[in-house]
């Protein structure tokens, strides 16, 4: 029963991770350099009820060293980029989120908030269930063990 606490811990990790991702895109958006990136490849996959995709961008920052990155895309962001061949980006090397796609910035922020809120609600619910499970486990441990007697009745 005590292992149930791993579930709220996982949701806490997800909530904190979404916070770090949000901070990373805001930092890159505000402090990164603006570039235009060429779309090398764009693919949107639909497998059963899931739709996701990726985009491969190529751009040359100020040091004239060409950079090519493959970024995964949720379907909400892919729709905005489907017909664009040159995308304005913000780039900050070494940051947690090095590249921010300007056309999907607001969508990305709202997706992060949605993910963080869902993980936060799940954290709250599993924390409450964890308290109940913890109390139940303590109660079972502290109760004297009932002696189980089997009598044969003929």
matplotlib code that plots the C-alpha trace (Angstrom):
import matplotlib.pyplot as plt

x = [0.0, 2.9, 4.1, 1.0, 3.0, 5.0, 2.0, 1.6, 5.4, 5.2, 2.5, 4.6, 7.5, 5.3, 3.9, 7.4, 8.7, 5.9, 6.9, 10.5, 9.4, 7.2, 10.1, 12.4, 10.2, 9.6, 13.3, 14.2, 11.4, 12.6, 16.4, 16.9, 18.1, 15.6, 16.3, 14.3, 14.5, 13.9, 11.5, 13.5, 10.9, 7.5, 5.5, 2.2, 1.3, -2.0, -2.0, -5.4, -6.7, -3.3, -2.0, 1.5, 4.3, 7.7, 9.4, 13.0, 14.4, 17.6, 19.0, 22.3, 22.9, 25.4, 28.5, 27.7, 27.5, 24.4, 22.1, 19.5, 17.1, 14.2, 11.4, 8.3, 5.0, 1.6, -1.3, -2.4, 0.9, 1.3, -1.8, -0.4, 2.9, 1.6, 1.8, 4.8, 8.2, 10.2, 9.4, 10.5, 12.1, 13.9, 17.1, 19.1, 21.8, 22.2, 18.8, 16.3, 14.1, 16.7, 14.2, 10.8, 8.6, 7.1, 3.9, 3.0, 4.3, 0.8, -0.4, 2.7, 2.1, -1.5, -0.6, 2.0, -0.6, -3.1, -0.6, 0.5, -3.1, -4.0, -0.9, -1.7, -5.3, -4.0, -1.5, -4.2, -6.5, -3.8, -2.4, -5.8, -6.1, -2.6, -3.5, -6.4, -4.3, -1.5, -4.0, -5.5, -2.0, -1.2, -4.4, -3.8, -0.3, -1.3, -4.3, -3.7, -3.8, -7.0, -6.4, -8.0, -9.3, -10.7, -13.0, -14.1, -17.8, -19.0]
y = [0.0, 2.4, 2.0, 3.9, 7.1, 6.5, 7.6, 11.1, 11.4, 10.7, 13.3, 15.8, 15.2, 15.7, 19.0, 20.3, 19.2, 21.2, 24.2, 23.9, 23.5, 26.6, 28.6, 27.3, 28.5, 31.9, 32.3, 31.3, 33.6, 36.6, 36.1, 34.0, 35.3, 35.5, 33.4, 31.9, 28.2, 26.2, 23.2, 20.2, 17.6, 17.6, 14.5, 14.0, 10.5, 9.1, 5.8, 4.6, 7.5, 9.2, 11.9, 13.2, 14.3, 15.9, 18.7, 18.9, 22.5, 23.8, 27.2, 29.1, 31.1, 34.0, 31.7, 30.4, 26.8, 25.2, 23.5, 20.9, 19.8, 17.4, 18.5, 16.5, 18.2, 17.6, 17.7, 21.1, 22.7, 20.7, 22.2, 25.7, 24.7, 22.4, 24.8, 26.9, 26.3, 29.0, 29.4, 32.3, 30.9, 32.0, 30.1, 30.1, 27.5, 25.6, 26.4, 23.7, 24.6, 25.8, 26.4, 28.2, 28.2, 31.7, 30.7, 28.1, 29.9, 30.7, 27.2, 25.7, 27.8, 26.8, 23.1, 23.3, 25.0, 22.3, 19.5, 21.1, 21.5, 18.0, 16.6, 18.9, 17.7, 14.1, 14.9, 16.2, 13.2, 10.6, 12.5, 12.2, 8.6, 8.1, 9.5, 7.1, 4.2, 5.2, 5.4, 2.1, 0.5, 1.9, 0.7, -2.8, -2.8, -1.6, -3.8, -7.0, -10.0, -12.0, -15.6, -17.7, -21.0, -23.7, -26.2, -29.3, -30.0, -33.5]
z = [0.0, 0.7, -2.9, -4.0, -3.1, -6.3, -8.3, -6.8, -7.0, -10.7, -11.2, -9.1, -11.5, -14.5, -13.1, -12.3, -15.7, -17.4, -15.3, -16.5, -20.1, -19.8, -18.3, -21.0, -23.9, -22.3, -21.7, -25.3, -26.6, -24.7, -24.8, -28.0, -31.4, -34.2, -37.3, -40.2, -40.6, -43.7, -43.4, -44.6, -43.7, -42.3, -41.4, -39.7, -38.6, -37.5, -35.7, -34.5, -32.3, -31.9, -34.3, -33.9, -36.2, -36.5, -38.4, -39.4, -39.5, -41.0, -40.2, -40.0, -36.9, -36.7, -36.5, -40.1, -38.8, -40.3, -37.7, -38.5, -35.8, -35.7, -33.4, -32.5, -33.0, -31.4, -33.8, -32.5, -33.5, -36.7, -38.3, -38.0, -39.7, -42.5, -45.4, -44.2, -45.9, -44.0, -40.3, -38.0, -34.9, -31.7, -30.9, -27.7, -27.7, -24.4, -23.1, -22.0, -25.0, -27.6, -30.4, -30.2, -33.3, -33.6, -35.4, -32.7, -29.6, -28.1, -28.9, -27.2, -24.1, -23.9, -24.3, -21.6, -19.2, -20.1, -19.4, -16.2, -15.0, -15.8, -14.0, -11.1, -10.8, -11.0, -8.3, -6.0, -6.6, -6.1, -3.1, -1.4, -2.4, -1.1, 2.3, 2.6, 1.5, 4.0, 6.8, 5.9, 5.8, 9.2, 10.6, 9.3, 10.7, 14.2, 14.6, 16.6, 14.3, 14.6, 15.3, 12.6, 13.9, 11.7, 13.5, 11.8, 12.4, 11.6]

ax = plt.figure().add_subplot(projection="3d")
ax.plot(x, y, z, "-o")
ax.set_aspect("equal")
plt.show()
